[in-house]
């Protein structure tokens, strides 16, 4: 699909890798297997994300229900768009069983899920002219959320979990696997969309917030 979520704006989004041809499933999804962790369900979308970490890089493998009787499998190096392939769901099977089947190979090669609690949280913040903003600020918030969800999702590094507006700021909250890689991805995507000016990117360190963009930031960062 051209997008992982329904879009609410016309912003320029990260280009997904061109899908390879639709392939039939090549394993027996109807056999009995050891019960694994349940596949993550985002809203109504069935999705599974697996990662393999080494000292030099992190690799990702993910799959989701693409609709129309197909599953999309997407894999690559964290921070890069990688490759993707559409797979037909066999008759009588579901997206979940098909994804479970296709995940056997990466699981056998030491790919595993990373719990959401082990993700880092990044906040992207913009100032508004008044305390509560206006409709244009709300539109900007939605555009930013879509851009972040696309650029992080298609590079295997997480997702935007939504945002808020008020107290003089727009905030978008992201859960990411590697915050350093995510920062560079976010900066590039905002720049491409003409939204980098005024952006402040901060990492939630649990005790405080560490501003990682812009470099040399000498202001104050707060969500209040």
Buried (B, 14 or more C-beta within 10 A) or exposed (E): BEBBBEBEBEBBBBEBBEBEEEEEBEEEBEEEEEEEEEBBEEEEBBBBBBBBBEEEEBBBBBBBBBEEBBBBBBBBBBBBBBEBBBBBBBEEBBBBBBBBBBBEEBBEEEBEBBEEEEBBBBBBBBEBEEEEBEEEBBEBBBBBBBBBBBBBBBBBBBBBBEBEBBEBBBBBBBBBBBBEBBBBBBBBBBEBBEBBEEBBBBBBEEEEBEBBBBEEBEEEBEBE
